[in-house]
Amino acid sequence: MTAATHVAVLGVGVSAAAGADEVGALLDAVLRRAGVRPGAVWCAATAEGRRGEPAVRAAARVRGLPLVAYPVPVLAQVTVPNPSDVARLRAGTPSVAEAAALHAARALCGGPVRLAVPKRASGRATAALAIATAAVEPDTARASRHVSATRHGGVEAVKPWYFLPERHAPGDGDSEDCP
């Protein structure tokens, strides 16, 4: 029997002046817009240069999300519906939030990916939500992908091994827990 697995990823872009409350409120607004609870999201994704921003780390940590970061050249290759000339000039990629969400969801799931919520912006942050769907064989998924089971809202979900501490993210990125 083949089952479908869904992977939801929040993409986040920030300026250095962004605060944790602002980023957190924007992430919550994106989740509300999609009708998704934070526990159903697999991770927050951003550009490597923003992984260390206190606002991004705090917003992810409060929501219990691992933080995944990708190099700007990787994000610059992702086709997004809402590219920004400002982001291209400041960050070196036409998108951080949409590109990071799409790339992480695609790398995690390998199946079709869509933006459930396109880029939303606050004064100093952007966020987007991507969802990927893939068909998996439940027994082979556990054996071949070195997974650990977790619970999200009473429903068992399978998280890949690389969301455990000190593992690397798929798709040319880096992952870490948010202390």
ZANUMI-682458 format. One record per residue: residue number from 1; y negated, z, x of N, C-alpha, C, O in turn. Coordinates in pm, whole numbers. Layout:
BEGIN
+--------+--------+--------+--------+--------+--------+--------+--------+--------+--------+--------+--------+--------+
: lumkol :     nv :     nw :     nu :    cav :    caw :    cau :     cv :     cw :     cu :     ov :     ow :     ou :
+--------+--------+--------+--------+--------+--------+--------+--------+--------+--------+--------+--------+--------+
:    NUM :      Y :      Z :      X :      Y :      Z :      X :      Y :      Z :      X :      Y :      Z :      X :
...
+--------+--------+--------+--------+--------+--------+--------+--------+--------+--------+--------+--------+--------+
END
This chain:
BEGIN
+--------+--------+--------+--------+--------+--------+--------+--------+--------+--------+--------+--------+--------+
: lumkol :     nv :     nw :     nu :    cav :    caw :    cau :     cv :     cw :     cu :     ov :     ow :     ou :
+--------+--------+--------+--------+--------+--------+--------+--------+--------+--------+--------+--------+--------+
:      1 :    118 :      0 :     84 :      0 :      0 :      0 :   -124 :      0 :     89 :   -134 :     79 :    183 :
:      2 :   -217 :    -86 :     59 :   -341 :    -93 :    133 :   -450 :    -21 :     56 :   -462 :    -36 :    -66 :
:      3 :   -528 :     58 :    126 :   -639 :    130 :     64 :   -769 :     82 :    127 :   -769 :     28 :    237 :
:      4 :   -878 :    102 :     56 :  -1009 :     68 :    110 :  -1073 :    193 :    165 :  -1064 :    300 :    105 :
:      5 :  -1136 :    180 :    278 :  -1214 :    290 :    332 :  -1358 :    244 :    339 :  -1387 :    129 :    371 :
:      6 :  -1448 :    335 :    308 :  -1591 :    306 :    311 :  -1656 :    392 :    416 :  -1628 :    511 :    427 :
:      7 :  -1741 :    332 :    493 :  -1814 :    403 :    598 :  -1963 :    389 :    569 :  -2016 :    278 :    567 :
:      8 :  -2029 :    501 :    547 :  -2174 :    503 :    525 :  -2240 :    558 :    651 :  -2199 :    660 :    705 :
:      9 :  -2344 :    487 :    697 :  -2415 :    526 :    819 :  -2565 :    524 :    791 :  -2618 :    427 :    737 :
:     10 :  -2633 :    631 :    829 :  -2779 :    636 :    821 :  -2836 :    586 :    953 :  -2798 :    635 :   1059 :
:     11 :  -2926 :    489 :    948 :  -2999 :    445 :   1066 :  -3135 :    512 :   1063 :  -3196 :    527 :    957 :
:     12 :  -3182 :    553 :   1179 :  -3312 :    621 :   1185 :  -3391 :    576 :   1308 :  -3338 :    568 :   1419 :
:     13 :  -3518 :    548 :   1285 :  -3611 :    516 :   1393 :  -3730 :    609 :   1381 :  -3773 :    641 :   1271 :
:     14 :  -3783 :    653 :   1493 :  -3896 :    747 :   1490 :  -3994 :    717 :   1601 :  -3960 :    656 :   1703 :
:     15 :  -4117 :    762 :   1580 :  -4212 :    766 :   1691 :  -4200 :    906 :   1751 :  -4144 :    996 :   1689 :
:     16 :  -4252 :    923 :   1871 :  -4243 :   1052 :   1937 :  -4318 :   1160 :   1861 :  -4289 :   1279 :   1878 :
:     17 :  -4413 :   1122 :   1776 :  -4492 :   1220 :   1701 :  -4424 :   1265 :   1572 :  -4477 :   1353 :   1503 :
:     18 :  -4310 :   1210 :   1538 :  -4242 :   1246 :   1413 :  -4190 :   1389 :   1419 :  -4145 :   1436 :   1524 :
:     19 :  -4198 :   1456 :   1306 :  -4146 :   1592 :   1296 :  -4012 :   1594 :   1224 :  -3979 :   1501 :   1150 :
:     20 :  -3936 :   1700 :   1245 :  -3804 :   1712 :   1184 :  -3812 :   1712 :   1032 :  -3726 :   1653 :    966 :
:     21 :  -3913 :   1777 :    975 :  -3926 :   1780 :    829 :  -3951 :   1640 :    774 :  -3895 :   1603 :    671 :
:     22 :  -4035 :   1564 :    841 :  -4065 :   1428 :    797 :  -3939 :   1340 :    803 :  -3908 :   1268 :    708 :
:     23 :  -3868 :   1346 :    914 :  -3746 :   1266 :    929 :  -3641 :   1310 :    828 :  -3577 :   1226 :    765 :
:     24 :  -3624 :   1439 :    813 :  -3526 :   1491 :    718 :  -3556 :   1451 :    575 :  -3466 :   1412 :    501 :
:     25 :  -3684 :   1459 :    536 :  -3723 :   1420 :    400 :  -3697 :   1271 :    378 :  -3655 :   1231 :    269 :
:     26 :  -3721 :   1190 :    478 :  -3696 :   1046 :    465 :  -3546 :   1018 :    454 :  -3505 :    936 :    371 :
:     27 :  -3464 :   1083 :    534 :  -3319 :   1065 :    525 :  -3269 :   1106 :    386 :  -3187 :   1038 :    326 :
:     28 :  -3320 :   1219 :    337 :  -3280 :   1265 :    204 :  -3322 :   1166 :     96 :  -3246 :   1142 :      1 :
:     29 :  -3441 :   1107 :    108 :  -3488 :   1009 :     10 :  -3399 :    885 :     10 :  -3370 :    829 :    -96 :
:     30 :  -3357 :    841 :    129 :  -3268 :    725 :    139 :  -3134 :    756 :     74 :  -3078 :    673 :      2 :
:     31 :  -3081 :    875 :     99 :  -2954 :    914 :     39 :  -2965 :    923 :   -113 :  -2876 :    878 :   -185 :
:     32 :  -3075 :    982 :   -162 :  -3095 :    989 :   -307 :  -3102 :    850 :   -368 :  -3044 :    825 :   -474 :
:     33 :  -3174 :    761 :   -302 :  -3188 :    624 :   -353 :  -3051 :    556 :   -366 :  -3028 :    481 :   -461 :
:     34 :  -2961 :    584 :   -273 :  -2828 :    524 :   -275 :  -2729 :    602 :   -362 :  -2621 :    552 :   -394 :
:     35 :  -2767 :    724 :   -400 :  -2674 :    808 :   -475 :  -2561 :    860 :   -389 :  -2449 :    877 :   -437 :
:     36 :  -2589 :    886 :   -262 :  -2488 :    930 :   -165 :  -2522 :   1071 :   -118 :  -2638 :   1101 :    -87 :
:     37 :  -2421 :   1157 :   -113 :  -2440 :   1293 :    -60 :  -2432 :   1289 :     92 :  -2361 :   1205 :    148 :
:     38 :  -2502 :   1379 :    161 :  -2495 :   1380 :    308 :  -2352 :   1393 :    360 :  -2320 :   1336 :    464 :
:     39 :  -2266 :   1465 :    290 :  -2128 :   1483 :    334 :  -2046 :   1355 :    332 :  -1939 :   1350 :    392 :
:     40 :  -2095 :   1253 :    263 :  -2023 :   1125 :    256 :  -2065 :   1030 :    368 :  -2007 :    923 :    383 :
:     41 :  -2164 :   1068 :    445 :  -2215 :    985 :    555 :  -2141 :   1021 :    683 :  -2123 :   1138 :    714 :
:     42 :  -2098 :    919 :    757 :  -2020 :    942 :    878 :  -2105 :    982 :    997 :  -2062 :   1062 :   1080 :
:     43 :  -2226 :    926 :   1008 :  -2311 :    960 :   1122 :  -2452 :    909 :   1098 :  -2478 :    832 :   1006 :
:     44 :  -2542 :    955 :   1183 :  -2677 :    899 :   1192 :  -2678 :    816 :   1320 :  -2621 :    856 :   1422 :
:     45 :  -2742 :    701 :   1314 :  -2745 :    611 :   1431 :  -2889 :    577 :   1465 :  -2973 :    563 :   1376 :
:     46 :  -2917 :    562 :   1593 :  -3052 :    532 :   1639 :  -3045 :    455 :   1771 :  -2937 :    420 :   1818 :
:     47 :  -3159 :    430 :   1828 :  -3168 :    366 :   1959 :  -3152 :    472 :   2069 :  -3191 :    587 :   2052 :
:     48 :  -3094 :    431 :   2180 :  -3071 :    524 :   2291 :  -3195 :    605 :   2328 :  -3186 :    725 :   2352 :
:     49 :  -3309 :    541 :   2333 :  -3431 :    609 :   2373 :  -3478 :    716 :   2277 :  -3564 :    797 :   2312 :
:     50 :  -3424 :    717 :   2156 :  -3466 :    815 :   2055 :  -3361 :    923 :   2030 :  -3385 :   1017 :   1954 :
:     51 :  -3248 :    910 :   2094 :  -3141 :   1008 :   2075 :  -3186 :   1150 :   2109 :  -3144 :   1246 :   2044 :
:     52 :  -3269 :   1163 :   2209 :  -3313 :   1296 :   2251 :  -3432 :   1352 :   2174 :  -3473 :   1465 :   2199 :
:     53 :  -3488 :   1274 :   2083 :  -3604 :   1322 :   2007 :  -3565 :   1443 :   1923 :  -3469 :   1435 :   1845 :
:     54 :  -3638 :   1554 :   1937 :  -3604 :   1674 :   1860 :  -3599 :   1651 :   1709 :  -3515 :   1710 :   1641 :
:     55 :  -3686 :   1567 :   1657 :  -3688 :   1543 :   1512 :  -3560 :   1474 :   1465 :  -3506 :   1509 :   1360 :
:     56 :  -3511 :   1379 :   1542 :  -3389 :   1308 :   1505 :  -3269 :   1402 :   1516 :  -3184 :   1406 :   1427 :
:     57 :  -3262 :   1475 :   1625 :  -3151 :   1567 :   1646 :  -3147 :   1675 :   1538 :  -3041 :   1707 :   1484 :
:     58 :  -3262 :   1731 :   1507 :  -3268 :   1837 :   1405 :  -3231 :   1784 :   1267 :  -3156 :   1849 :   1195 :
:     59 :  -3283 :   1668 :   1230 :  -3254 :   1611 :   1098 :  -3104 :   1582 :   1085 :  -3045 :   1607 :    980 :
:     60 :  -3043 :   1529 :   1190 :  -2899 :   1502 :   1187 :  -2820 :   1633 :   1181 :  -2726 :   1646 :   1104 :
:     61 :  -2859 :   1728 :   1263 :  -2787 :   1857 :   1270 :  -2790 :   1929 :   1135 :  -2688 :   1979 :   1089 :
:     62 :  -2907 :   1935 :   1071 :  -2920 :   2003 :    942 :  -2828 :   1941 :    837 :  -2779 :   2011 :    749 :
:     63 :  -2805 :   1813 :    846 :  -2720 :   1741 :    750 :  -2575 :   1732 :    795 :  -2491 :   1670 :    729 :
:     64 :  -2545 :   1795 :    909 :  -2408 :   1797 :    958 :  -2359 :   1662 :   1008 :  -2239 :   1633 :   1001 :
:     65 :  -2451 :   1579 :   1058 :  -2415 :   1444 :   1100 :  -2410 :   1431 :   1252 :  -2502 :   1474 :   1320 :
:     66 :  -2303 :   1372 :   1304 :  -2304 :   1337 :   1446 :  -2414 :   1233 :   1469 :  -2445 :   1154 :   1379 :
:     67 :  -2469 :   1232 :   1586 :  -2574 :   1136 :   1620 :  -2518 :   1034 :   1717 :  -2462 :   1069 :   1821 :
:     68 :  -2531 :    905 :   1682 :  -2481 :    795 :   1763 :  -2600 :    713 :   1808 :  -2690 :    686 :   1729 :
:     69 :  -2602 :    672 :   1934 :  -2714 :    594 :   1987 :  -2664 :    465 :   2050 :  -2558 :    463 :   2114 :
:     70 :  -2741 :    359 :   2032 :  -2706 :    228 :   2086 :  -2820 :    177 :   2174 :  -2936 :    204 :   2147 :
:     71 :  -2786 :    102 :   2279 :  -2889 :     43 :   2365 :  -2976 :    -55 :   2285 :  -2927 :   -124 :   2195 :
:     72 :  -3102 :    -60 :   2319 :  -3195 :   -151 :   2251 :  -3147 :   -296 :   2255 :  -3158 :   -364 :   2154 :
:     73 :  -3095 :   -347 :   2368 :  -3047 :   -486 :   2366 :  -2936 :   -512 :   2263 :  -2927 :   -622 :   2208 :
:     74 :  -2854 :   -412 :   2237 :  -2750 :   -426 :   2135 :  -2816 :   -434 :   1997 :  -2780 :   -521 :   1917 :
:     75 :  -2910 :   -345 :   1970 :  -2979 :   -345 :   1840 :  -3061 :   -472 :   1820 :  -3072 :   -522 :   1708 :
:     76 :  -3118 :   -524 :   1927 :  -3200 :   -645 :   1917 :  -3119 :   -767 :   1874 :  -3176 :   -865 :   1825 :
:     77 :  -2989 :   -763 :   1891 :  -2903 :   -876 :   1853 :  -2857 :   -870 :   1707 :  -2797 :   -965 :   1657 :
:     78 :  -2884 :   -759 :   1639 :  -2841 :   -743 :   1500 :  -2942 :   -812 :   1408 :  -3062 :   -788 :   1418 :
:     79 :  -2893 :   -897 :   1320 :  -2978 :   -964 :   1222 :  -3009 :   -865 :   1110 :  -2919 :   -809 :   1049 :
:     80 :  -3138 :   -846 :   1084 :  -3181 :   -752 :    980 :  -3270 :   -823 :    879 :  -3335 :   -922 :    913 :
:     81 :  -3274 :   -774 :    755 :  -3357 :   -838 :    654 :  -3506 :   -808 :    665 :  -3588 :   -883 :    612 :
:     82 :  -3541 :   -701 :    735 :  -3682 :   -659 :    742 :  -3727 :   -636 :    886 :  -3761 :   -523 :    922 :
:     83 :  -3729 :   -741 :    968 :  -3773 :   -721 :   1107 :  -3921 :   -685 :   1113 :  -3999 :   -720 :   1024 :
:     84 :  -3956 :   -615 :   1218 :  -4094 :   -569 :   1233 :  -4148 :   -610 :   1369 :  -4086 :   -583 :   1472 :
:     85 :  -4264 :   -674 :   1369 :  -4330 :   -707 :   1496 :  -4374 :   -581 :   1569 :  -4373 :   -577 :   1692 :
:     86 :  -4414 :   -479 :   1493 :  -4455 :   -352 :   1555 :  -4336 :   -289 :   1627 :  -4349 :   -244 :   1741 :
:     87 :  -4221 :   -286 :   1563 :  -4102 :   -230 :   1628 :  -4064 :   -312 :   1750 :  -4026 :   -257 :   1854 :
:     88 :  -4075 :   -444 :   1737 :  -4042 :   -531 :   1851 :  -4131 :   -499 :   1971 :  -4082 :   -494 :   2084 :
:     89 :  -4259 :   -476 :   1949 :  -4352 :   -445 :   2057 :  -4329 :   -305 :   2114 :  -4328 :   -287 :   2235 :
:     90 :  -4310 :   -206 :   2026 :  -4297 :    -68 :   2071 :  -4158 :    -31 :   2120 :  -4144 :     42 :   2218 :
:     91 :  -4056 :    -82 :   2052 :  -3920 :    -39 :   2084 :  -3838 :   -146 :   2156 :  -3734 :   -115 :   2214 :
:     92 :  -3884 :   -270 :   2153 :  -3811 :   -377 :   2218 :  -3705 :   -442 :   2129 :  -3625 :   -522 :   2177 :
:     93 :  -3704 :   -407 :   2003 :  -3611 :   -464 :   1905 :  -3685 :   -478 :   1772 :  -3770 :   -394 :   1740 :
:     94 :  -3655 :   -581 :   1694 :  -3725 :   -598 :   1566 :  -3688 :   -492 :   1463 :  -3751 :   -484 :   1357 :
:     95 :  -3588 :   -410 :   1492 :  -3548 :   -305 :   1399 :  -3472 :   -198 :   1474 :  -3392 :   -226 :   1563 :
:     96 :  -3497 :    -74 :   1436 :  -3414 :     36 :   1486 :  -3327 :     86 :   1371 :  -3204 :     85 :   1382 :
:     97 :  -3388 :    130 :   1261 :  -3312 :    192 :   1151 :  -3209 :     97 :   1091 :  -3091 :    131 :   1085 :
:     98 :  -3251 :    -22 :   1047 :  -3157 :   -115 :    986 :  -3052 :   -162 :   1086 :  -2933 :   -166 :   1055 :
:     99 :  -3096 :   -197 :   1206 :  -3003 :   -248 :   1307 :  -2902 :   -141 :   1348 :  -2783 :   -171 :   1361 :
:    100 :  -2947 :    -18 :   1368 :  -2856 :     89 :   1408 :  -2755 :    119 :   1297 :  -2637 :    137 :   1325 :
:    101 :  -2800 :    123 :   1173 :  -2709 :    150 :   1061 :  -2606 :     38 :   1048 :  -2486 :     65 :   1037 :
:    102 :  -2652 :    -86 :   1049 :  -2560 :   -200 :   1035 :  -2462 :   -207 :   1151 :  -2342 :   -227 :   1130 :
:    103 :  -2511 :   -191 :   1273 :  -2424 :   -203 :   1391 :  -2320 :    -91 :   1393 :  -2202 :   -117 :   1418 :
:    104 :  -2362 :     32 :   1366 :  -2267 :    143 :   1368 :  -2161 :    128 :   1259 :  -2043 :    150 :   1284 :
:    105 :  -2203 :     91 :   1139 :  -2106 :     74 :   1029 :  -2007 :    -37 :   1061 :  -1888 :    -23 :   1035 :
:    106 :  -2056 :   -147 :   1117 :  -1968 :   -259 :   1153 :  -1872 :   -217 :   1266 :  -1753 :   -250 :   1262 :
:    107 :  -1924 :   -146 :   1364 :  -1840 :   -102 :   1476 :  -1734 :     -2 :   1430 :  -1622 :     -3 :   1482 :
:    108 :  -1768 :     83 :   1336 :  -1674 :    183 :   1287 :  -1564 :    123 :   1201 :  -1447 :    161 :   1211 :
:    109 :  -1604 :     31 :   1115 :  -1513 :    -15 :   1011 :  -1457 :   -154 :   1036 :  -1342 :   -182 :   1001 :
:    110 :  -1535 :   -240 :   1096 :  -1489 :   -375 :   1122 :  -1488 :   -466 :   1002 :  -1459 :   -586 :   1016 :
:    111 :  -1517 :   -414 :    886 :  -1515 :   -495 :    764 :  -1654 :   -541 :    726 :  -1749 :   -529 :    805 :
:    112 :  -1667 :   -595 :    605 :  -1798 :   -639 :    558 :  -1897 :   -521 :    553 :  -1860 :   -409 :    516 :
:    113 :  -2020 :   -549 :    590 :  -2124 :   -446 :    594 :  -2242 :   -493 :    510 :  -2278 :   -611 :    510 :
:    114 :  -2301 :   -398 :    438 :  -2423 :   -429 :    362 :  -2520 :   -314 :    374 :  -2480 :   -200 :    397 :
:    115 :  -2647 :   -344 :    358 :  -2747 :   -239 :    354 :  -2754 :   -189 :    210 :  -2799 :   -261 :    121 :
:    116 :  -2711 :    -67 :    189 :  -2719 :     -6 :     56 :  -2864 :     30 :     25 :  -2908 :     20 :    -89 :
:    117 :  -2937 :     71 :    128 :  -3080 :     98 :    117 :  -3148 :     35 :    238 :  -3131 :     83 :    351 :
:    118 :  -3226 :    -71 :    216 :  -3302 :   -131 :    328 :  -3403 :    -31 :    382 :  -3426 :     76 :    324 :
:    119 :  -3463 :    -66 :    491 :  -3557 :     20 :    561 :  -3661 :     82 :    467 :  -3725 :     13 :    387 :
:    120 :  -3673 :    214 :    479 :  -3779 :    289 :    412 :  -3861 :    353 :    524 :  -3808 :    384 :    630 :
:    121 :  -3989 :    371 :    499 :  -4074 :    426 :    605 :  -4156 :    543 :    555 :  -4197 :    548 :    439 :
:    122 :  -4178 :    637 :    644 :  -4277 :    743 :    624 :  -4387 :    715 :    725 :  -4394 :    603 :    777 :
:    123 :  -4471 :    808 :    753 :  -4579 :    786 :    849 :  -4532 :    756 :    990 :  -4590 :    672 :   1058 :
:    124 :  -4426 :    825 :   1034 :  -4381 :    810 :   1173 :  -4230 :    792 :   1187 :  -4174 :    816 :   1295 :
:    125 :  -4164 :    750 :   1079 :  -4018 :    733 :   1086 :  -3973 :    622 :    991 :  -4042 :    588 :    895 :
:    126 :  -3857 :    566 :   1021 :  -3792 :    469 :    932 :  -3646 :    512 :    916 :  -3589 :    576 :   1004 :
:    127 :  -3588 :    475 :    803 :  -3447 :    505 :    779 :  -3388 :    398 :    689 :  -3459 :    337 :    609 :
:    128 :  -3259 :    376 :    703 :  -3185 :    280 :    622 :  -3042 :    330 :    610 :  -2997 :    411 :    692 :
:    129 :  -2971 :    282 :    508 :  -2831 :    321 :    490 :  -2746 :    196 :    480 :  -2770 :    109 :    397 :
:    130 :  -2644 :    187 :    566 :  -2549 :     76 :    563 :  -2414 :    129 :    520 :  -2376 :    242 :    550 :
:    131 :  -2341 :     44 :    448 :  -2206 :     78 :    405 :  -2112 :    -36 :    442 :  -2140 :   -153 :    414 :
:    132 :  -2002 :     -1 :    506 :  -1899 :    -99 :    543 :  -1773 :    -66 :    466 :  -1746 :     50 :    435 :
:    133 :  -1696 :   -167 :    437 :  -1569 :   -150 :    366 :  -1460 :   -223 :    443 :  -1479 :   -336 :    489 :
:    134 :  -1347 :   -158 :    457 :  -1233 :   -222 :    524 :  -1105 :   -180 :    456 :  -1094 :    -69 :    405 :
:    135 :  -1010 :   -269 :    456 :   -877 :   -237 :    405 :   -796 :   -176 :    518 :   -793 :   -230 :    629 :
:    136 :   -732 :    -64 :    491 :   -649 :      1 :    593 :   -517 :     44 :    531 :   -508 :     71 :    411 :
:    137 :   -418 :     49 :    614 :   -289 :    107 :    575 :   -301 :    256 :    606 :   -317 :    292 :    723 :
:    138 :   -294 :    343 :    506 :   -317 :    487 :    530 :   -234 :    546 :    643 :   -288 :    621 :    724 :
:    139 :   -106 :    514 :    651 :    -22 :    574 :    755 :    -55 :    519 :    893 :    -59 :    594 :    991 :
:    140 :    -79 :    387 :    904 :   -109 :    330 :   1035 :   -249 :    368 :   1081 :   -272 :    378 :   1201 :
:    141 :   -341 :    390 :    989 :   -475 :    431 :   1029 :   -469 :    564 :   1104 :   -532 :    580 :   1208 :
:    142 :   -394 :    657 :   1052 :   -383 :    788 :   1118 :   -316 :    778 :   1254 :   -359 :    842 :   1349 :
:    143 :   -212 :    698 :   1264 :   -136 :    691 :   1388 :   -208 :    611 :   1496 :   -212 :    652 :   1612 :
:    144 :   -264 :    497 :   1460 :   -316 :    407 :   1562 :   -461 :    430 :   1600 :   -504 :    380 :   1704 :
:    145 :   -536 :    503 :   1520 :   -677 :    521 :   1552 :   -709 :    662 :   1596 :   -827 :    697 :   1609 :
:    146 :   -608 :    744 :   1620 :   -629 :    881 :   1668 :   -735 :    951 :   1582 :   -842 :    986 :   1631 :
:    147 :   -703 :    970 :   1457 :   -803 :   1022 :   1366 :   -781 :   1169 :   1337 :   -674 :   1224 :   1361 :
:    148 :   -885 :   1230 :   1285 :   -875 :   1366 :   1235 :   -921 :   1366 :   1091 :  -1017 :   1297 :   1056 :
:    149 :   -855 :   1441 :   1008 :   -892 :   1445 :    866 :  -1000 :   1549 :    845 :   -998 :   1656 :    905 :
:    150 :  -1093 :   1516 :    762 :  -1198 :   1609 :    722 :  -1216 :   1598 :    572 :  -1162 :   1507 :    510 :
:    151 :  -1289 :   1689 :    515 :  -1313 :   1684 :    371 :  -1460 :   1662 :    346 :  -1546 :   1725 :    407 :
:    152 :  -1489 :   1569 :    254 :  -1625 :   1540 :    212 :  -1628 :   1550 :     61 :  -1573 :   1465 :     -8 :
:    153 :  -1693 :   1653 :      9 :  -1707 :   1668 :   -134 :  -1573 :   1676 :   -206 :  -1561 :   1626 :   -318 :
:    154 :  -1471 :   1739 :   -144 :  -1341 :   1754 :   -207 :  -1251 :   1633 :   -192 :  -1136 :   1638 :   -235 :
:    155 :  -1299 :   1525 :   -135 :  -1218 :   1404 :   -117 :  -1187 :   1389 :     31 :  -1277 :   1395 :    114 :
:    156 :  -1060 :   1370 :     63 :  -1025 :   1356 :    204 :  -1076 :   1223 :    257 :  -1060 :   1119 :    193 :
:    157 :  -1136 :   1227 :    372 :  -1181 :   1106 :    440 :  -1124 :   1111 :    581 :  -1095 :   1219 :    632 :
:    158 :  -1108 :    998 :    643 :  -1055 :    993 :    778 :  -1167 :    955 :    872 :  -1229 :    849 :    859 :
:    159 :  -1194 :   1043 :    968 :  -1297 :   1015 :   1067 :  -1231 :    976 :   1198 :  -1136 :   1041 :   1240 :
:    160 :  -1279 :    870 :   1263 :  -1222 :    831 :   1391 :  -1240 :    939 :   1497 :  -1331 :   1022 :   1489 :
:    161 :  -1153 :    939 :   1596 :  -1155 :   1038 :   1703 :  -1287 :   1047 :   1776 :  -1320 :   1153 :   1828 :
:    162 :  -1364 :    939 :   1781 :  -1483 :    942 :   1865 :  -1597 :   1022 :   1806 :  -1704 :   1030 :   1866 :
:    163 :  -1579 :   1082 :   1688 :  -1679 :   1173 :   1636 :  -1648 :   1317 :   1671 :  -1720 :   1409 :   1631 :
:    164 :  -1540 :   1336 :   1745 :  -1514 :   1467 :   1797 :  -1600 :   1485 :   1922 :  -1644 :   1386 :   1980 :
:    165 :  -1626 :   1609 :   1964 :  -1715 :   1629 :   2078 :  -1674 :   1552 :   2202 :  -1555 :   1532 :   2228 :
:    166 :  -1773 :   1508 :   2277 :  -1757 :   1443 :   2406 :  -1678 :   1312 :   2398 :  -1598 :   1283 :   2487 :
:    167 :  -1700 :   1235 :   2295 :  -1638 :   1104 :   2281 :  -1747 :    998 :   2276 :  -1863 :   1028 :   2249 :
:    168 :  -1711 :    877 :   2302 :  -1806 :    767 :   2298 :  -1798 :    693 :   2166 :  -1691 :    683 :   2105 :
:    169 :  -1911 :    641 :   2123 :  -1918 :    565 :   1998 :  -1868 :    424 :   2020 :  -1869 :    374 :   2133 :
:    170 :  -1825 :    360 :   1913 :  -1780 :    222 :   1924 :  -1898 :    127 :   1938 :  -2011 :    164 :   1907 :
:    171 :  -1873 :      8 :   1982 :  -1976 :    -95 :   1980 :  -2085 :    -79 :   2083 :  -2201 :   -105 :   2053 :
:    172 :  -2052 :    -37 :   2203 :  -2149 :    -27 :   2313 :  -2250 :     85 :   2296 :  -2362 :     74 :   2345 :
:    173 :  -2214 :    190 :   2228 :  -2308 :    300 :   2208 :  -2256 :    429 :   2267 :  -2155 :    430 :   2339 :
:    174 :  -2323 :    536 :   2238 :  -2286 :    668 :   2286 :  -2297 :    764 :   2170 :  -2384 :    749 :   2084 :
:    175 :  -2210 :    864 :   2167 :  -2206 :    959 :   2057 :  -2211 :   1100 :   2114 :  -2165 :   1127 :   2225 :
:    176 :  -2266 :   1189 :   2035 :  -2262 :   1330 :   2072 :  -2280 :   1412 :   1946 :  -2336 :   1366 :   1847 :
:    177 :  -2231 :   1533 :   1952 :  -2259 :   1624 :   1842 :  -2402 :   1669 :   1856 :  -2459 :   1666 :   1965 :
:    178 :  -2460 :   1710 :   1747 :  -2599 :   1757 :   1750 :  -2599 :   1908 :   1757 :  -2578 :   1974 :   1655 :
:    179 :  -2622 :   1966 :   1875 :  -2619 :   2111 :   1888 :  -2737 :   2177 :   1819 :  -2750 :   2299 :   1820 :
+--------+--------+--------+--------+--------+--------+--------+--------+--------+--------+--------+--------+--------+
END
